[in-house]
Amino acid sequence: MKVEQLNFHHLFYFWRVARTGQLTRAAQELHVSQSSLSTQIRQLEERLGSPLFERSGRRLELTDTGQLALSYAENIFGLGQELLGRLQGQSEGMVRLRVGSVATMSRNYQENWIRPLLADPTVTLSLESGLLADLLSRLQQHQLDVVLANEAVPSDPDRPLHCRFLGSQAISLVGPARTWRGRSLRVPDDLEGLELALPGPRHALRGQFDALCVAAGVVPRLRAEVDDMAMLRLLARDSGWLTVLPEVVVQDELRTGALVTVGRSTQLQENFYAITTLHRHRIERLEQLLAAAPLMADPPPAQAAGT
């Protein structure tokens, strides 16, 4: 079969059914009868020479051919959605850049990364945060242009992604200046029994910190564990506890002197990555951001080859 013989209308219907997993629901969303939808999918299967679905109870499960067809349909119609968004922006004389970031990443870091665009009147930014898996799903559907994360994501044939290392920074122990100015502690050796606020278990660096404490035989007194870096920043500023976090989270408080750095550990690093799809429209402003690598640290050895 030649490409011009492929009925993209049928492929679109297949895409919608595959995403809902139910013929009835897809038919309602598409405003067509269930029998008409079944007929058009069956015609697509005849064209491709292989079934796309097999029934499992009330749900339709994709066959191997169906999985393959869906991966291509996601790109085809996702790029179509992206095209419409780009054309809408162009008609308004704007470039739209859609950035997703994991919820555990510092808002200060995100702002630093997009800062070069803030003074550009031709750029409209769309910023959202969430769980990494959800953001990657939206990225693959071309609903986002880039995802910022603090963990690397490997690419595989079913999920063709490019993970670019942006930089890293050491994790610091910070405390209120009124108590800790001029004092220093070794991390983790001097933390026995001290009241700490820590990143939550979902944060990439939490496991590193806990492992260091176990290896050193140190048991701090945990007062709070917080996934959201904006909330961890508030606790660092207002609680009076010591807090373990990347300094970028509290850069303003360190600059004004409300907080001071009490200790650092080079064994604790937060890494930053920009994740994009391989099949994407290249946006000049985004390419400039990716090339800038806003943090100055070298990539960790395990990631250097893939940057």
N, C-alpha and C positions, 0 to 999 in steps of 0.2 A: 504494500500500500504506500502511495506517495503522500507527502504531507498535505497536499491540497485536497486529498480525499478524506482527511480527518475532519470530522464534523465538530467544530469547537463549541457549538451550541450544546451538543450532546455531552461533550467533555465538561462543560460548565455545570450541567445538571448532575453529572456523576460527582463532581467536586463538592457540590452542596450536599448531596446524599451522604458522601463519605464523611463529611465533617459533622453531620448530625447523627449518623448511624441509624437513622430511621427514615423509611420511605414516606410514611404518612406526614411526619413533621416537615420534611423537606418539601413535599408537595404543597403543604399549607403555606410555607414561607415563600415559595415560588409562584403561588397562585395558579397552579395547574392541577389537573386531576391525577390521582395516584396511578391510574392505569396508563395515562399518557406518559408519565414520568418513567414507569417501568418499561414501557415500549421503547422509549428513546435510549435508555441505558442498555437495554438488550441489543438495540441496533449498534451501539458503540462496541459492545462485547463482540458482536459478529464481525465488525470491522477489524478489531484488534485480534480476533481469533482465540480469545481466552476469556473465561469468566472473571469478573471483577469483584463479585461478592459471593459469600456463602452465608446462609441464614443460621443464626444461633439464637433460638428462642424468638423473641420479638425484634432482636437487633440484627443488623446486617454486619457481618465481619468481612474485612477486606482479604482477598486472596493475595498471593505473592505478586501477581500481575496488578491487582488493585493497589497494593502498597506502592509499587513502582509508578503506576499511573498517577496516584495521588501526589507523590513527591514532585512530579513534573507539573501537575495541575496547580499545586501551591505556588510554584514559581511563575507559571504563566499568568494566573489570575491575580496573584499578589503583585506582580510587576504591572499588571493592568491597573490595579488600584493605585499603585505608586505613580504611574503615568498621569492619572487623573489629578492626583494631588499636586504633582509638579506643574501640570498645565494650569491648575487653578492658581498656584503661587505665581507663575510667570505672568498670568493675565493681570495680576495685581502688582507686578514689578517686584516680587519678593522671591527669596529663596527660603524654603521651609526645611528646617533641620529637626528631625525627631529623635530625641535622645532618651534612652531608658537607662536607669541605674539601679543596682541592687539596693534594697532598703537599708542594708547594714553599712553602706558607704557614706563617708562624711559629705554633708552638703557643702562644706567649705571646699573640699576637693573638687566637687562637681563644678562649683562656681569658678574656681581657679582655672579649670580646664576649658570652660566655655568663655572665659573672660575676653579673649580676643574678638569675640563676636558681639559683645554687648554694645559696642559703639558703632556697629555696622547697621545703618538704617535699612539695608536691603534684606536683612535676615530676620525671619520669624522663627522663634524657638518653641518647640513642644517638648516639655520635660515631664517624665513620669518615673515613678519608682515602684518596685515590687519584688517578688521572688524571682530568682534567676531563671528557673524553668519557664515561668510565665512570660518573662521578657524575651527569652530566646524563641519561644513559640511565636510571639508577635514579630520578632525580627525575621524569622523564616517566612512569615506571611507578608513581609514587606510593609508592616505597619509601623516599624521603627527603622531608622537608618543605622543606628549604632547602639550597643549596650555597653555601659561601663560596669566593670565587675572587679572584685578583689580576689578572684580565683580564676585560674586558667581553665579554658573549656577546650578539650580536644575535638578535632574535626573527624568525622567519619563519613562514609559514602551516603548514609541516610540523613546526615545532618552536616552539609558542607559549609563550615564556618571558618573564618580567619580570625585568630586570636592574636592581637598585637600587644606586646609588652610596652607599657608606658613608663614605668619606673617603680620605685619602691622607697620606703622610708622606715627608719627604725621606730620602734614603739617606745613611748616614754611613760614615766611615772610622774604625774603632776599633782600639785597640791596647792591649797590656798596660801598666798604670799604671807599673810599675817602670822602663819604658823611655821612655814617651811622655808622662808627666804634665807639663803646662806647655808642651808643644810643639804646633805646628799645621802642617798641610800644606794646600796648595791641591789640590783634586780636579778634574781629573786631572793638572794641570800639574806637580806635584812628585812624581809616582809613578814616574818613570823608574827602572827597575832595582830597585825595592823589592819585597820578597817579599810577595805578596798571596794571601789565600784569597778566592775569589769564589763567588757563586751559580752553579749549573750552567747549561748552555746552555738548559735547559727553563724556567728562571725568567724571568718577564716582564721583569725589570730588567737581565738580563745583556746583552741586545742593546744597550740604551741605554748601558751602561757601556763596552762595546767600541767603540761608535760615537764616544763622547766621546774616548776615548784615541786613536783613529785620527785624528780631527779635530785633536787637539792635538799629534800626532806623538810620543806618549808610549808606551813599551813597558815595562809593569811586568813583574816576574818572577813568573809564575804558579806557585804552589806547590800549590794545591788548588782544585778546582771541585766544589761540593757542592750537590746538589738539595735535600737534606733540611735544613731550617733548624735542627733540633735538633742535627744533627751539625756544621753550620757554627758554631753557638753554642759547642760544645765546642772546636772548633779555635781560635776567637777567644780563648777563655779559656786554652787550654793550649799552643798551638803557639808563641807568641811572634811570629807573623806579624801584619801588619796585615790587617784583614778589612773587606770592603765589604758592608754589609747594612743593613736597617732597624733602628733602635735598639730597637724593640719586641722584637726577637729576643734581645737581651742586656740587657734592662731591669734584671734583678736584678744582673748583674755591674756595670753602670754605677752602680746605686744603692749597692752595697757598696764601690765604688772599685777592684775588681779590674781593670776595664777603663776606659779614658777615650776620649772622642771626640777624634779627632785632626783631622778635617776633615769638611765636609759639601758636598754639591752640590745646589743647588735645581733643577738640570737633570735630576737623577735622582729620580724619584718612584715609589713603589709605591702603586698604587691598590687599594682593597678594594671588593668587590661582594658583594651577597647576591642569589642567583638563585632564583626560585620559578616554579612553573607558574601559568598564568592560571586553570586549572580546578583549584581546590584548596579544601579545607576550611580556613576561616580559624581559626587558633589564636591566642587572645588573647595568650598569652605571646610567641609569635613576632612578632605585630604590634607589640608593645611594643618588642622588640629592634630590629625594622626601623626603627621611628620614632626610636629613640634616636641612631642614627648615632654610634657611640662615638668616632670620630676627629674632630678639630676642623677639619682643613683643608677648604677649599672644593673642590668637584668640578672636575676639569680641564675647560676650555672645550668640548672635543669631546664630553664626556659630560653636560654640565650639562642639556641639553634633555631627556634621557631619564630623569632621576633621579626 
